[in-house]
Amino acid sequence: MLLMIPGPIEVAPTVLEAAAGAPASHVSPAFIEHFGSVLERMRTVWGAGPDAQPMVVAGGGTLAMEIAVTNVTDAGDRVLVVNTGYFGDRIADMFERRGAIVDHVRVEPGKAPTTAQVESALNSRRYKVMAVTHVDTSTGVRTDAEALAKLARAHNVLSIFDGVCATAGERFEMEAWGADVYLTASQKAIGLPPGLALLMMSARAVARRAELTQAPPMTLDLLQWKPIFDAYEQRKGSYFSTPATTLIKALDVGLGEIVNDGMDTVFARHQRVADAMRAAWKSMGLTLLADEGLAANTLSAIRYPEGVGPELTKAIKERGVIVAGGLHPDLKTEYFRVGHMGYSARRPDHLLSTVRAVAEGLVACGHNVDVEAAVKVAAAAL
């Protein structure tokens, strides 16, 4: 069975091998080297500068969001959320639980606020923080992260980018664009099993944490973790809370493969794969939830054609491929989602098997599709 949802994703054999075996001590020389290497390689993958602070904490993408929110926000701070779906609502809830005052720039599902709309909002009030979902897993919409990061910096507003479904799949240059926080989780395009919350904080974000009057919970606190990460980068063992030693070893291998490929190559691969999958969907008469030009390269959120519904995902699974149903609460029964990121983006056989399974599933559900033609369209573009 092939797992082609927008995370967790299929994992490379080299990463699985690294994650196998008995866990290491968190202060063993081999683990210290792995952890130090991970923190250094994250700067390359994130496009971050030497003064940025990487963080690796056992948990998931939601935990990474919580770490970001609680380390740069005090009660009473005003926050702007550039909302493109389910995860914009989630981070807004986190800010409100922190005591912040939240405003949204919100559009209907499948669209993204324009830079002009966001700038108008930033001009209307004094904000401390702006939060953006780089790729919203619920809608497949990709925001213009570069323009929004630069806009926030021009307004002296700290920017948080939720890159859970984007990091290592969509271009992001943290230092060059002036972004302050970029977060993700291990089970997406990074290419690991679930279990690690990963984020990078700029020097401005680190300074903001030092200014807070309301400390984050201890296990989320950057200032609690920073001496630990600093020690590991200096290849010294340290302890605050036991790290996920097995996953961090695997992360070193996974990040190493990404870095060795080169970030331009990685981003171009995801663009090529997404173009191929979009061409295949179009050949089947399918349309995306995201407006043209806004569709992510890491996943496709695809509307069910007329006369076909959620039974399609079952038909696809019967053909050996697992895809995801809809997630956005307003239209979750109107579309399904296919992931095409990370290890599977390097595997044409995974991609073509997915196209075939979707096409054959549509036929089984009564939709007229030329299966072989759809596969050929994707193969030609790959």
Summary of the structure (lengths in Angstrom):
residues: 382
radius of gyration: 20.7
end to end distance: 22.1
largest distance: 62.0
contacts: 1428
relative contact order: 0.17
helix: 46%
strand: 16%
